[in-house]
Amino acid sequence: MQLGTASAAALTVGGSLAALTGCSKAPAASGYKVLREGDVRFFRAIAPVVLDQSYPGTLGEQAPERLLHSLDRLIGTLQDYAQSQLLMLLDVMQVAPLRAAMGAPWADWEKVSHADIDAFMQDWKSSSIQLKRMGYGSLCKLLTMCWYSQPETFVTTGYPGPPKKIPA
């Protein structure tokens, strides 16, 4: 219980510090409703690691943009509280000292190797700190839901697609 409270306090403090640096007030990136430039860079970096061999798949060069726009739409549908918590997590991932304090790489996301991102994600996955495990689960679920909602990826899962409407 104390560890959970300490983790929540750490994220709150980190998110507050990130807000003071201007991360939270950053406008949405061009062409997006919710995702900011830093969020776009973060998701571009972690998507190939999280989605592994299925990325970019049949979408090829379109994969990053299709995935990011799908993420943007999904995040836009979240309830206010859930959206604010996710954006707070993304804020922390934008500020190097806060990012490093949470066990993420110090360098800008575009410069971090796949191996370092994988190590960071595995650390969060197996952490004794519940907040990190929740962050890992949230990021992975968001990415996989948005990726596998693309019709071109259905074949990789064996999903035949939505049922065809048969006229009565």
N, C-alpha and C positions, 0 to 999 in steps of 0.2 A: 504494500500500500504506500509506504513512504517513498519507494523507488518510483512508483507511478506518479506520485505527487511531485517529486523532484524532477522527473522527466517533463511533466507538463509545465512546471515552472521554468525549466530551461528553455523549452520551445517558446513559451510566452515571452521570456526575457529576450531570447534571440529574435523573435518576430518583432518585438518592440524596438530593439536596436536596429534591425533591418528597416523598420518603418522610419526611424530617425535618419537613416542614410538616404531615404527617398525611394527605396525599392517598391514599397506598397503603393506609392502614389504614381508610379510610372504608368503611363497610358498603355493601352493594349497596342501590340505591334500592328503594323500595317497589314490589313487583311484579316485581322482576328478581332473577336469581341472581348475575350477575356485574357488570353495569353499575352504576356509582355515579352519584350525582346530577350530578356534573361531566361524566361521560362522556355522560350523556343529553343535557345541554345542548350539548355539543360536537357530537354526532352530529345533533341537531336543527338546528343551525346549518349544518353543512356538507352535509347530505343534499340540500337543494334545489339547491345549487350543483353538486355532483358528478353528481346524477341529472338535472339540467337540466330539459328539457321533458317528460320522462316522469314527473316528480314533481309533484303527488301523483297524477296520472292518474285512473284509474277508482276508486281507493280513497278519494279525497276527504279528508274529515276523519279517516278511520281510518288514513291513510297513516303519520303519524309513529309511532303506537303499534304498528302492525303491523310496520313496519321495525325499530323499536327492539327489540321482542320477538324478532324473527327474528335480529337481531344478537346479542342476549343469548344465545340458544340456540346460535348458531354459535360464539361466543367461549367458551362453556362446554364445547364439545367439543374445543377446541384442546389439544394436548399441553401439559404444564406449562410447558416452556421457552418455547414460542411464546406462550402466554397471558401469561406474566410479562413478555416483551418488549413485547407489545402494551399491557399495562397500564402499563408504564413509559413508553411513548410517550404514552399518555393522561394519565398523571400530569404529564408535562412540559407538556401542553396546558392544565393546570389552574392553573398558577402563572404569573402575568403576566410576571415578569422572565425566567423560563426560556422561556416561550412567545415573548417578544420576541427573546430571544437566538437562537432557532431560526427567526426570520423570520416568526412568526405575529403577528397583531394583539395589541396590549396589552390592549384592552378586553375585558370579559366577552363570552362568545360570543353571548349574546342581544342584545347591542348592536352587534355588528359587521355592517356592510352586506354584501350579497351581492357587491358589487364588490370589497370588501376581502378577503373570503374567497376569491373567484376569483383575485385577485392573489396571495394567499398560496399557494394550491394550484398555480397556474402556476409560481410561483417554486420550489416544491418539485419539481415535475415536470421542470423544465429545469435544476435546480441542478447545479453541478459536484461537489457533495458527495453521495456515494453514499447516505449515511444518509437524507438528505432525499428522494432519489428512491425509496428503498425504503419510506419512510414514506408517501409519496404513493401508490405502487403498492398498498401494504397497505390503506390506508384506502379507496381507490377500489374495490379488488377486494372487500373486505368489504361495502361498501355495495351495489355492483351485484349481487353474488351473493345477498344477502339480499333486495334489491328484486325481482329477476327470479325469485326462487323463489316469489313470491306468485302463485297461480293467475290472479288478475285482471290481472296484467301480461303473461301469456303472449302475448296478442293483439298487443301492441306489438312483439314480437320475431319474430312469425310462427311461434312454437312452438305446435303444436297441443295440447300437454299430454302427459302420460305415456301410453304405449300402453294401450289398453283391453284388459283380459284377455278373451280369447275362449275360452269353455268348449270343451273338446275333445269 
